[in-house]
């Protein structure tokens, strides 16, 4: 029997022992053996810590783009994972939640790169002034921990459970060691194998232990982080591990809990909320066979509606078909194993000591396309506990399968009390169309639940549902749920970073944080800051403007232009009792006037105004007052290239407006703002194309110059480029555009970035898999014809600057788009023959 391999210390290895069988949940057949005998877990952790330095040095933007690339790669391979997932007992919908939900976590966390600085560490919060003079201050930074994230995962989500955690620690700059539950480790292994094979992650960023790892916590260190998902009992045992206590290792626990859903008193039969509630409970009982840490275990309903809910749920559950998850007609597959089925049955029997079984059968089950005796199948089980305040088993005992219990409540306060009796849960929900009821429940119950969902008709079509944790929200809960927090967007990433308070002068802290701190020394720019490309702008780079006096006419005209006729600007007879002494300049006029002083009028790297982040007016300015502006680079934020725009980044500029005539130092600063500009990046990837650069390259080209790729000879390459120029000039247009119309926009957008053209691309106007017939008698003639064709192309667009001509791949192109294509195309083929 084949052994499942682990990926540790940079290689795939199998254990040296006999191994433990992993079984197909549907057929009962053994899939593979799991074995970790002979593994040195101390070395595994040490390897991750050492190799993790590469990940720690990457910027947030680099990490985010890495995650995005990985998500795209895995999405293309998703079909193969579905086939494996069926063996865990999961239906296609169950697998979609696990597989594509996991990939979605990568995408979501990748997008967080936009809210972090353009560096390897984070700067948190606002600066803190520790002195009256502003020359001694503090800030907080968060740096990646120098350990590894050890993830001990549950069996129910072998893909999502890994990626929802790894996406976060990778974004933080920390490597991971993943230990999936043995039952479903074969699916985790398949995904990890694809991740490693892709080469997208730096080596050491991910290690996988496919099997038992009982001693893995024995050598964790203070810089490591341990996370656990699973039963509350196991979680408490791990949390008290001696090594974790000795080293003060952060431990995040997400445990199964007795989640509750409440039916509001207004949600009577016939209302959308009642129907939504029934649908939600049924889904949470049957999706993944109820093997979800967020599944609804307690169904809390008004006592007058218990019978209605019981009947409606019974009807809904009777429509759930059970069997081989590969079949379209099957709505619920199998539990993970027969052992799990037996455990769930035992828990149901415990609950049945006081509760009544009102739907389902523990002994008999009908299946489609599968043998109920061989697979780990089970019927949905619905119980009813009429005395939930007295009989506590329903609040203490969890059957981790398709099992829920209905219980009554007299009023909202009693419903809240019942929800809290579970002693802490990952999620609770309430179905109501009464927003006051929703408010009362949420505020009073929030102490005991990690997330609360309000279900009503307004959000129904877009709601993600009770049981769906989302990457941007905290996933965790108090008490029995483990007291931990996973995901949560930016806050989740910080769990894998060390927060450190830093103190010093504003100038020093500017250099440390990479963000300009108010009152730091300015770095006077040699030229206007707007004349620099994004890469050359540095925090602290500054410009001091000339002066402008604000006139009475300016204020009146601004009011007429904007229709802002606030009395302080227009009616000087109404100033008594106000904070204003004279006709007052509009705050937004002051900022507009400031922009007029610091804006660079010439065309340059600044592509656009990107917005205003903050603005403060510190005291009024009056007519005849004179202002001066200081413009300083505050921070740079990287940005992905989008659409038809040249690659650019965002620069945040700190704008200080001063009253030139103020006598007291504290009165000089009258307004501050942070404005954002989109600034083009330097084009350093390609040699700029002009006649001199082409002629110089052609002089190096010989008949026998070898190609680095492809089948073209030097002359074939020149004749191909000549053809491209003649197409651009409109001399050759008798061909069809091969790119579908719906894809043209996306294909054209690739011209605007600084990425090279793909190698070995088959140009549609050339013969496939063979060379075209040569048109010119020799290489020298081909060189001359290429230069003549380029001159004709340039002349065409000088005479027809607004013309477009078609390209077989990119469609109709303008003059500027042809210039972008020319640069990429010439560089592509000149690099092919080593000319550039």
Buried (B, 14 or more C-beta within 10 A) or exposed (E): EEBBBBBBBEEBBBBEBEBBEBBBBBBBEEBBBBBBEEBEBEEBBBBBBEBBBBBBEBBBBBBBBBBBBBBBBBBEBBEEBBEBBBBBBBBBBBBBBBBBBBBBBBBBBBBBBBEBBBBBBBBBEEBEBEEEEBBBBEBBBBBBBBBBBBBBBBBBBBBBBBBBBBBBBBBBBBBBBBBBBBBBBBBBBBBBBBBBEEEBBBBBBBBBBBBBBEEBBEBBBEBBBBBBBBBBEBBBEBBEBEBBEEBEBBBBBBBBBBBBBBBBBBBBEEBBBBBBBBBBBBBBBBBBBBBBBBBBBBBBBBBEBBEBBBBBBBEBBEEBBBBBBBBEEBBBBBBBBBEBBEBBBEBBEBBBEBBBBBBBEBEEBEBEEBEBEBBBBBBBBBBBBBEBBEBEBBBEBBBBBBBBBBBBBEEBEBBBBBBBBBBBBBBBBBBBBBEEBBEBBBEBBEEBBBBBBBBBEEEBEEBEBBBBBBBBBBBBBBBBBBBBBBBBBBEBBBBBBBEEEBEBBBBBBBEBBBBBBBBBEBBEBEEBBBBBBBBBBBBBBBBBBEEBEBEBEBBBEBBEEEEBEEEBBBEBEEBEEEEBEBBBBBBBBBBBBBBEBBBBEEEBBBBEEBEEEEBEBBEBBBBEBBBBBBBBBBBBBBBBBEEEBBBBBBBBBBBBBBBEEBEEEEEBBBBBBBBBBBBBBEEEEBBEBEEEBBEEBBEEBEEEBEBEEBEBBBBBBBBBBBBBBBBBBBBBEEEEBEBEEEEBEEBBBBBBBBEEBEEEEEBEBBEEEEEBEBEBEEBEBBBBBBBEBBEBBBEBBEEEEEBBBBBBBBBEBBBEBBBBBBBBBBBBBBBBBEBB
